[in-house]
């Protein structure tokens, strides 16, 4: 018989991807220009030219060697480049033995959870949160514990985290810059969180690991993104180049187990074992080589900043309420009714694809991904106006 849990996941895809698939079908039906798709974080900014040049250059190499297997944890040369980059940029010790290359941050988080938890453990998340966290936590046999962010700042409510920690707490996942809100956790917030976790570790007598999900680290609008391993030693960084280099479909990233944790060697070994058990070994070899050559390329933040300004100014003029994002490329907008799904469904009537907040762990909001073509934002404003007027009629 099939696994009913897996059947349920397959039969009920994520709200984000379901809306994205609806958008693709709708565009094929009525034309791409007629649909205003804010559903998914799929950058419209092209990858840097050096990425293309590097791929073409690598394609001149011996194809057997180029496309062959790397070690399960990644090409040692690439891991050394990443370790050197971390050490130089953030001023912390970093060794290639504590790196594990992955097919993006999704694989990185799933591996990390499998490595540091046992069935029955609890994992804390800060809501609103990326919906797939729950899927990966459930799959590890653990229980998700949702702690609401402080409103209106959407910083971490560290007292609420302290209150949520029990003897079963194995880890906490944080995401900064944050998806879906765009909040960037301040040094003060992260220092307070580190103090809470350290105190609770001493009280409980076991580590509480902090998984830092960082696909949006390079995309900020003037805000500083503190490097979490500098503040808390039991940190595991899950990084992806999907957004930084506009390579979402290529699935390349890494796990970095902080060299500053006393059990780093053991945790790194567990990460390697979890990757093996889950079948997440040998990340795409060509992309490993590409990121080694492009590791210090800047993101095209200006394009996202221009979109952010255009979208927020347009929605503000129409009277919508939203949270000003300090990073990433999402806008958290208050729905015009309490039922976020109903609001999202009504928005579809105006060809606006807005992700309802329910799957992010809260109600009453929608998420708009503005890493899209500028003209889509411009052309969507009459639809937003009509949507709002439909509630005022």
Secondary structure, DSSP 8 states (H G I E B T S, - for coil): ---HHHHHHHHS--HHHHHHHHHHHHHHHH-GGG-EE--S----S---HHHHHHHHHHTTS-HHHHTS---TT--HHHHHHHHHHHHHHH-S---GGGEEEESHHHHHHHHHHHHH--TT-EEEEEES--THHHHHHHHTT-EEEEEE--TTT----HHHHHHH--TTEEEEEEESS-TTT-----HHHHHHHHHHHHHHHHHHTS--EEEEE-TTTT-BSS-----GGGT-SSEEEEEESTTTTT-GGG--EEEEE-TTSTTHHHHHHHHHHHHHHHT--S--HHHHHHHHHHTT----HHHHHHHHHHHHHHHHHHT--EE--SBTTEEEEE-SSS-HHHHHHHHHTTTEE-EEGGGGT-SSEEEEE--S-HHHHHHHHHHHHHHHHHHH-
